[in-house]
Amino acid sequence: MKVSVCMATYNGAKYIKQQLQSILMQLSEEDEVIVSDDSSSDNTLEIVASFNDKRIKLFPNNQFSSSIYNFEFALKQATGDYIFLSDQDDVWLEGKVLKTINELQHVDMLVSDCSIVDEQLNIKIKSYFEHTNAGNGLLKNLLVNTYSGCCMAFKKKLLKKVLPFPENLPTHDMWIGFVAELFFKIKFIKDPLILHRIHGNNSSTMSEKSKSSTWQKILFRWNLIKNIPILIVR
C-alpha cells in the first residue's frame, strides 16, 4: 500500500532538510513525497532538489499566497492509498509511518499527538493534546478546532469529499477534520509522533490562541457548515 506525504512549502530552507530526512527514512521505495512550493524566495527548492530522490515530486513556482490552497494543490497530486500531511519545519519521530498505517487499518483518519518544540527542538509543551484538550467531536471542534494538519493522516477515499476546497476556509486542517467528522471514522491517539517546531516564521502557531475576532470565527464556521449539502452529493 502506497503512502503519499503532502507538504506545502514557502521559504522553508532553514529546516526542510531535517524534516525531509526524518520522513524519507520511514518510507518505502514505492512511496512519494509531494512538495508544492508557493514561490519561495530562499533556497528551499535547491535543498529539496539536492536530495535527488525519485520519491520526492517537486511542484515549484505555484502562486497561491496561501498555505491552505497550497496544501489543496499538493493533495490533488497524491496517488497513495494513505495520505499524510506534513509541515516543512517539523521532525517526524521514528515509527510514525508504521504506527499510523497500523492504526488506519481500523479507522479512516488518524490524528496523533505531538510535542511542541523550539527552534533547537527543546520541548516546550510535551503534549499538544493535553494542552488543547484535543479530541474528536463535531460540535467540539466547531467551537474550538483541535485538528492540526501536521498530526493528521487518512485514507485516500477522504479526498473524494475533501476536494476541492471551498473558498474562504479558516484552515485546511479544520476543513479536513470537519469533513471527516461528518462522513468518516476518526481516532485520536495520545502517542506523540512528531516534534512540531515553533519559530518566528510559522504560518500558524498551534500553541497560541487564535487572533481572529469573534465575528471572523463565526464567519469561518459558517463557511464550513454551508458546504454540507455539497458534501452530501459528492
C-alpha positions as CSV (number, residue, x, y, z in Angstrom):
1,M,0.0,0.0,0.0
2,K,1.4,3.3,-1.1
3,V,2.0,6.4,1.1
4,S,1.7,10.0,-0.1
5,V,3.2,12.7,2.1
6,C,1.8,16.1,1.2
7,M,4.0,19.1,2.1
8,A,3.2,22.7,1.3
9,T,6.4,24.8,1.3
10,Y,7.2,28.5,1.4
11,N,10.7,29.8,2.4
12,G,11.4,26.7,4.4
13,A,15.1,26.5,3.7
14,K,16.2,26.7,7.4
15,Y,14.5,23.4,8.5
16,I,13.3,21.5,5.5
17,K,16.3,19.3,5.1
18,Q,16.0,17.9,8.6
19,Q,12.2,17.3,8.1
20,L,12.6,15.5,4.7
21,Q,15.3,13.3,6.2
22,S,13.1,12.3,9.1
23,I,10.3,11.4,6.6
24,L,12.2,9.7,3.8
25,M,13.9,7.3,6.2
26,Q,10.5,5.9,7.1
27,L,9.2,5.4,3.5
28,S,9.5,2.6,1.1
29,E,10.7,3.0,-2.5
30,E,7.1,3.0,-3.8
31,D,6.0,5.9,-1.6
32,E,6.1,9.6,-2.5
33,V,6.6,13.0,-1.0
34,I,4.6,15.7,-2.8
35,V,6.3,19.1,-2.3
36,S,4.2,22.0,-3.5
37,D,6.1,25.2,-3.3
38,D,4.4,28.6,-3.2
39,S,7.1,30.6,-5.0
40,S,9.8,30.5,-2.3
41,S,12.4,33.3,-2.5
42,D,15.0,31.5,-0.5
43,N,16.8,28.3,-1.5
44,T,14.0,25.9,-0.5
45,L,13.8,24.4,-4.0
46,E,17.6,23.8,-4.2
47,I,17.6,22.0,-0.9
48,V,14.7,19.8,-1.9
49,A,16.3,19.0,-5.3
50,S,19.6,18.2,-3.7
51,F,18.1,15.0,-2.2
52,N,18.0,13.6,-5.8
53,D,15.4,11.2,-4.5
54,K,12.8,9.8,-7.0
55,R,10.2,9.6,-4.2
56,I,10.2,13.4,-4.0
57,K,7.8,15.0,-6.5
58,L,8.5,18.8,-6.5
59,F,6.0,21.2,-7.9
60,P,7.7,24.7,-8.0
61,N,6.5,28.2,-8.9
62,N,3.0,28.0,-7.6
63,Q,1.4,31.3,-6.7
64,F,-1.2,30.7,-4.1
65,S,0.0,33.1,-1.4
66,S,-1.9,30.7,0.9
67,S,-0.8,27.7,2.8
68,I,-4.4,26.4,2.6
69,Y,-4.6,26.3,-1.1
70,N,-1.0,25.2,-1.5
71,F,-2.0,22.2,0.6
72,E,-5.0,21.6,-1.6
73,F,-2.8,21.5,-4.7
74,A,-0.5,19.0,-3.0
75,L,-3.4,16.8,-2.1
76,K,-4.6,16.8,-5.7
77,Q,-1.3,15.3,-6.8
78,A,-1.3,12.5,-4.3
79,T,-1.6,9.0,-5.7
80,G,-1.1,7.0,-2.5
81,D,-3.5,4.8,-0.5
82,Y,-2.6,6.7,2.7
83,I,-2.3,10.4,2.8
84,F,0.0,12.1,5.4
85,L,0.1,15.9,5.9
86,S,3.4,17.5,6.7
87,D,4.7,20.9,7.7
88,Q,8.0,21.9,6.3
89,D,9.8,22.6,9.6
90,D,8.8,19.7,11.9
91,V,10.6,16.4,12.6
92,W,8.9,13.1,12.3
93,L,9.7,10.7,15.1
94,E,10.9,7.1,14.4
95,G,8.0,4.8,13.8
96,K,5.4,7.5,12.9
97,V,4.6,6.0,9.5
98,L,4.4,2.4,10.6
99,K,2.3,3.2,13.7
100,T,-0.1,5.4,11.6
101,I,-0.6,2.8,8.9
102,N,-1.3,0.1,11.5
103,E,-4.0,2.3,13.1
104,L,-5.5,3.2,9.7
105,Q,-6.4,-0.5,9.2
106,H,-9.3,0.2,11.6
107,V,-10.3,3.8,11.0
108,D,-10.4,6.3,8.1
109,M,-8.4,9.1,9.8
110,L,-5.8,9.1,12.5
111,V,-4.8,12.2,14.5
112,S,-1.7,11.6,16.6
113,D,-0.4,13.8,19.4
114,C,2.8,15.8,19.1
115,S,5.3,17.7,21.2
116,I,5.7,21.4,20.7
117,V,9.4,22.3,20.5
118,D,11.6,25.4,19.9
119,E,14.0,26.0,17.1
120,Q,16.6,23.7,18.7
121,L,14.0,21.0,19.3
122,N,13.8,21.6,23.0
123,I,10.4,20.6,24.3
124,K,8.1,23.5,25.3
125,I,4.9,21.5,25.5
126,K,5.1,17.8,25.9
127,S,1.6,17.0,24.8
128,Y,-0.4,19.2,22.3
129,F,-3.5,17.0,23.1
130,E,-3.3,17.8,26.8
131,H,-2.6,21.5,26.1
132,T,-5.7,21.9,23.9
133,N,-7.9,19.1,25.2
134,A,-7.8,17.7,21.7
135,G,-10.2,15.0,20.5
136,N,-12.9,14.2,18.0
137,G,-16.5,15.5,18.1
138,L,-18.2,17.7,15.5
139,L,-19.6,20.4,17.8
140,K,-16.4,20.4,20.0
141,N,-14.2,21.2,17.0
142,L,-16.6,23.7,15.5
143,L,-16.4,25.6,18.8
144,V,-12.6,25.2,19.3
145,N,-10.7,23.4,16.5
146,T,-8.2,20.8,17.7
147,Y,-7.4,19.3,14.3
148,S,-3.9,20.1,13.3
149,G,-2.7,19.1,9.8
150,C,0.8,18.1,10.8
151,C,-0.7,15.4,13.1
152,M,-3.2,14.0,10.6
153,A,-3.2,11.1,8.2
154,F,-6.1,9.4,6.4
155,K,-7.2,7.0,3.7
156,K,-7.3,8.2,0.1
157,K,-11.1,7.9,0.0
158,L,-11.5,11.1,2.1
159,L,-10.2,13.1,-0.9
160,K,-13.4,12.5,-2.8
161,K,-15.2,14.5,-0.1
162,V,-12.4,16.9,0.9
163,L,-11.5,18.1,-2.6
164,P,-12.0,20.7,-4.0
165,F,-11.6,23.1,-1.1
166,P,-14.4,25.7,-0.8
167,E,-13.4,29.4,-0.7
168,N,-12.7,31.3,2.5
169,L,-11.6,28.5,4.7
170,P,-10.2,29.3,8.1
171,T,-7.5,26.5,7.8
172,H,-7.1,23.4,5.6
173,D,-6.9,21.1,8.7
174,M,-10.1,22.4,10.1
175,W,-11.9,21.7,6.8
176,I,-10.5,18.2,6.5
177,G,-11.4,17.5,10.2
178,F,-14.9,18.8,9.6
179,V,-15.5,16.6,6.6
180,A,-14.1,13.6,8.4
181,E,-16.4,14.2,11.4
182,L,-19.4,14.2,9.1
183,F,-18.6,11.1,7.0
184,F,-15.7,9.0,8.3
185,K,-14.4,7.1,11.3
186,I,-11.7,9.1,13.2
187,K,-9.3,8.1,16.0
188,F,-7.1,10.4,18.2
189,I,-4.1,8.6,19.8
190,K,-2.0,10.0,22.6
191,D,1.3,8.9,21.1
192,P,3.4,12.0,20.2
193,L,4.7,11.1,16.7
194,I,6.2,14.4,15.6
195,L,8.1,17.3,17.0
196,H,6.2,20.4,16.0
197,R,8.7,23.2,15.7
198,I,7.7,26.8,16.7
199,H,9.7,29.7,15.4
200,G,9.2,33.2,14.2
201,N,8.0,32.3,10.7
202,N,5.4,29.6,11.2
203,S,2.3,30.0,9.0
204,S,0.3,29.1,12.1
205,T,1.2,28.5,15.7
206,M,-0.5,25.6,17.4
207,S,0.4,26.6,20.9
208,E,-1.2,30.0,20.7
209,K,-4.8,31.1,20.8
210,S,-6.4,32.3,17.6
211,K,-6.2,36.1,17.0
212,S,-9.3,36.1,14.9
213,S,-12.2,38.2,16.1
214,T,-15.4,36.7,17.3
215,W,-17.2,37.7,14.1
216,Q,-14.4,36.2,12.0
217,K,-14.7,32.9,13.9
218,I,-18.4,32.8,13.3
219,L,-17.9,33.5,9.6
220,F,-15.3,30.8,9.3
221,R,-17.6,28.2,10.8
222,W,-20.5,29.3,8.6
223,N,-18.2,28.8,5.6
224,L,-17.8,25.2,6.7
225,I,-21.4,24.5,7.6
226,K,-22.9,25.9,4.4
227,N,-21.0,23.3,2.4
228,I,-22.8,20.3,3.9
229,P,-25.3,20.0,1.1
230,I,-22.5,20.0,-1.5
231,L,-20.6,17.4,0.5
232,I,-23.6,15.0,0.7
233,V,-23.8,14.7,-3.1
234,R,-20.1,14.4,-3.7
